């Protein structure tokens, strides 16, 4: 199992049209997880450099630090030990291997 637990978990998908607040909602959910003392990490595709490469920024100018990666393998390799909540912004820019991650 290459170091990852198979105890289970779930996926939550935030969908909507452009400018509908998807990144804002992602940031809100990650902040709530942090308040609950869960270790979190946010990833984004390195192709998304509209605002800042190493931050997820919402249209209302809220932001959080993020790890910019080029593909699903790089994302998996960068998940830190002990992280319980992983947020991924702009998931449509990732390869199909993300499903296995």
Rosetta blueprint (number, residue, H / E / L):
1 X L
2 X L
3 X L
4 X L
5 X L
6 X L
7 X L
8 X L
9 X L
10 X L
11 X L
12 X L
13 X L
14 X L
15 X L
16 X L
17 X L
18 X L
19 X L
20 X L
21 X L
22 X H
23 X H
24 X H
25 X H
26 X H
27 X H
28 X H
29 X H
30 X H
31 X H
32 X H
33 X H
34 X H
35 X H
36 X L
37 X L
38 X L
39 X L
40 X E
41 X E
42 X E
43 X E
44 X E
45 X E
46 X L
47 X L
48 X L
49 X L
50 X L
51 X L
52 X L
53 X L
54 X L
55 X E
56 X E
57 X E
58 X L
59 X L
60 X L
61 X L
62 X L
63 X E
64 X E
65 X E
66 X L
67 X E
68 X E
69 X E
70 X L
71 X L
72 X H
73 X H
74 X H
75 X H
76 X H
77 X H
78 X L
79 X L
80 X L
81 X L
82 X L
83 X L
84 X L
85 X E
86 X E
87 X E
88 X E
89 X E
90 X L
91 X H
92 X H
93 X H
94 X L
95 X L
96 X H
97 X H
98 X H
99 X H
100 X L
101 X L
